[in-house]
Structure formats: C-alpha cells, structure tokens
Amino acid sequence: MPQLVRQSGIAVWAQIAAALRAEIGHGLDEDDWLPAESELAARFGVNRHTLRRAVEELIAEGLVERVHGRGTRVLARGLVYGIGRDTRFTERLAASGRTAQVTLLDSDEIAADGGVARHLRVAEGAPVLRLRTLRGERGLPYALTLHFLAGEAAEAARSYSGGSLTRHLRESAGIALDRVESLITARLPLPEDALALRMPRTQPVLRIKGVNACRERGVVQEYAISQFRGDRIQLSVAEPGWPTEDPRSD
C-alpha cells in the first residue's frame, strides 16, 4: 500500500493523485479501468471524499475519464495533430495505428454572414451549407467542428453522413481541398460545446479557424471552425519536408 505522509505539507489528495498518476504512466494502459472508489479509498486509508478529490485532479489533467455507471477509465494518449497543407484528422489517427470516429451532428443551409462570407469569398447572404461534426476515437470526443461549404463542395457534401469529409468530397465529386490558412487561438467553450466535448466549461479549448481551397481551381470551398480538447491534442506546425521529433518525447 502506498505510504501517505500526513504532515508533509502536501495535501493527502495530492499524494494520492501523484501515486495514481505514476501507475497510469508505468502500469496502466489506455482504456484500462481504475479500481472502484471504495477499493481505492480502502487501499489508501482515506474517505471517499478525499479519494474523489484526487480522481478529479486526474480528470482535469486529461489522464482519466469518469464514465457514468461504469467507473473511471484511463484515456488514450494524446494525438499530435499537424497543421499544414494536408491537415487531416482521420489520416493523422490512422498513421498512429488508431481509428477515427467522425459523427455528423446536424446540417442545414444558412445565409453567409460577414465572417463566413469573407472567408469563403462569397456575397453576404449567399446560401452556404453548414455541417457540425464531432471527431474522436473509441467514444472519446476530441474536436467539435463547424464546416461552412460553398460551390461544388456544398453540393457534394449534401450527401455526407459521417466519416472523413475530405474523403467524401474527393470520392464523390473529385474535389481535393488543401489548407491554405489557419488561425489558432485559445478560448473557453460555450456550455453546449463543453457538453458535446464532455469537458469542464472552465477548461480552455484550442480553436482553429481554417480555410480550405481547391488549388487546381483556385477557389475557396470550405471554412471550418474547430474546437479541440487541449488535454487530448497537441498542435504541431512544421515546415513541409523538415524532419521533426515527437513532441511527446519532451
């Protein structure tokens, strides 16, 4: 049983969190489940309130996730997400031996307002297709994205029902889109976005505003606003062709 020092100046819950953090780093694998709270409380010789405070700390760090009715699960390792011409969520996960889940939450046609119209280079009030997708893996949400599409991409995306939107556009209409602009900021999520991402409203998201264009035709066809959970994503920006190290090695 781990030895807790009651008068060390370090809170007991923090010592428990450190012990569990070490176990996650050196013994438990992603998708493993922590022992039940009652078992952990008995193991550390504390009450459940103290134990829960330690677990809440690990949840805030993105190491574990509480699943209602089942327990506390160790989360998958974070994804290093490259921002560049060929920014592709599905392909990035596949390259690391993992399978992406992309769910279409809703779609509708809207009139382009100032910001959307400016990025898509269409007149204000012009009709554009809006999609909202949730991306992740194995039931763990990573990113919530609003896609605004115009022209041929909008027509092709009307039959989109989930999965890789980039692949759908390419295979259904021969439209190949490249990222031509990215703006990265941090912000607190809206209540409904935090709910979809299953994260605290007090935890910032990484927001990427991206403009995607068909280079062959010289036309912007998609403007996307993505909100990533910062505890599950690392953004990587590198010069194409330049060898890079895995940021997780630091």
ChimeraX attribute file (.defattr): number of C-alpha atoms within 10 A of each C-alpha:
attribute: neighborCount
match mode: 1-to-1
recipient: residues
	/A:1	7
	/A:2	11
	/A:3	10
	/A:4	17
	/A:5	11
	/A:6	10
	/A:7	8
	/A:8	9
	/A:9	7
	/A:10	11
	/A:11	15
	/A:12	20
	/A:13	21
	/A:14	17
	/A:15	19
	/A:16	25
	/A:17	20
	/A:18	15
	/A:19	17
	/A:20	21
	/A:21	20
	/A:22	12
	/A:23	13
	/A:24	18
	/A:25	12
	/A:26	9
	/A:27	10
	/A:28	15
	/A:29	15
	/A:30	14
	/A:31	15
	/A:32	15
	/A:33	18
	/A:34	20
	/A:35	13
	/A:36	11
	/A:37	17
	/A:38	12
	/A:39	12
	/A:40	18
	/A:41	18
	/A:42	13
	/A:43	12
	/A:44	19
	/A:45	15
	/A:46	16
	/A:47	13
	/A:48	15
	/A:49	12
	/A:50	17
	/A:51	22
	/A:52	17
	/A:53	16
	/A:54	22
	/A:55	25
	/A:56	16
	/A:57	18
	/A:58	19
	/A:59	20
	/A:60	15
	/A:61	15
	/A:62	19
	/A:63	22
	/A:64	24
	/A:65	23
	/A:66	16
	/A:67	10
	/A:68	7
	/A:69	6
	/A:70	9
	/A:71	13
	/A:72	20
	/A:73	19
	/A:74	20
	/A:75	20
	/A:76	17
	/A:77	15
	/A:78	16
	/A:79	18
	/A:80	17
	/A:81	17
	/A:82	17
	/A:83	18
	/A:84	17
	/A:85	15
	/A:86	15
	/A:87	17
	/A:88	18
	/A:89	19
	/A:90	21
	/A:91	15
	/A:92	18
	/A:93	18
	/A:94	11
	/A:95	9
	/A:96	10
	/A:97	9
	/A:98	14
	/A:99	15
	/A:100	21
	/A:101	20
	/A:102	22
	/A:103	16
	/A:104	16
	/A:105	14
	/A:106	11
	/A:107	18
	/A:108	11
	/A:109	14
	/A:110	13
	/A:111	15
	/A:112	24
	/A:113	15
	/A:114	12
	/A:115	11
	/A:116	21
	/A:117	20
	/A:118	13
	/A:119	20
	/A:120	22
	/A:121	14
	/A:122	19
	/A:123	14
	/A:124	14
	/A:125	13
	/A:126	13
	/A:127	18
	/A:128	26
	/A:129	21
	/A:130	23
	/A:131	21
	/A:132	18
	/A:133	20
	/A:134	22
	/A:135	24
	/A:136	21
	/A:137	15
	/A:138	11
	/A:139	9
	/A:140	17
	/A:141	19
	/A:142	24
	/A:143	24
	/A:144	24
	/A:145	21
	/A:146	18
	/A:147	20
	/A:148	27
	/A:149	27
	/A:150	24
	/A:151	16
	/A:152	13
	/A:153	27
	/A:154	22
	/A:155	15
	/A:156	20
	/A:157	21
	/A:158	15
	/A:159	11
	/A:160	17
	/A:161	16
	/A:162	15
	/A:163	17
	/A:164	19
	/A:165	19
	/A:166	18
	/A:167	16
	/A:168	20
	/A:169	21
	/A:170	15
	/A:171	12
	/A:172	13
	/A:173	14
	/A:174	13
	/A:175	21
	/A:176	18
	/A:177	24
	/A:178	20
	/A:179	20
	/A:180	15
	/A:181	16
	/A:182	17
	/A:183	10
	/A:184	14
	/A:185	12
	/A:186	13
	/A:187	12
	/A:188	16
	/A:189	22
	/A:190	12
	/A:191	13
	/A:192	10
	/A:193	17
	/A:194	20
	/A:195	12
	/A:196	15
	/A:197	23
	/A:198	14
	/A:199	21
	/A:200	14
	/A:201	16
	/A:202	13
	/A:203	15
	/A:204	19
	/A:205	25
	/A:206	20
	/A:207	23
	/A:208	20
	/A:209	17
	/A:210	21
	/A:211	21
	/A:212	24
	/A:213	23
	/A:214	17
	/A:215	14
	/A:216	9
	/A:217	9
	/A:218	8
	/A:219	15
	/A:220	23
	/A:221	24
	/A:222	26
	/A:223	24
	/A:224	21
	/A:225	19
	/A:226	21
	/A:227	27
	/A:228	25
	/A:229	24
	/A:230	19
	/A:231	20
	/A:232	21
	/A:233	18
	/A:234	17
	/A:235	15
	/A:236	13
	/A:237	11
	/A:238	11
	/A:239	8
	/A:240	10
	/A:241	6
	/A:242	6
	/A:243	7
	/A:244	11
	/A:245	7
	/A:246	8
	/A:247	10
	/A:248	10
	/A:249	5
	/A:250	5
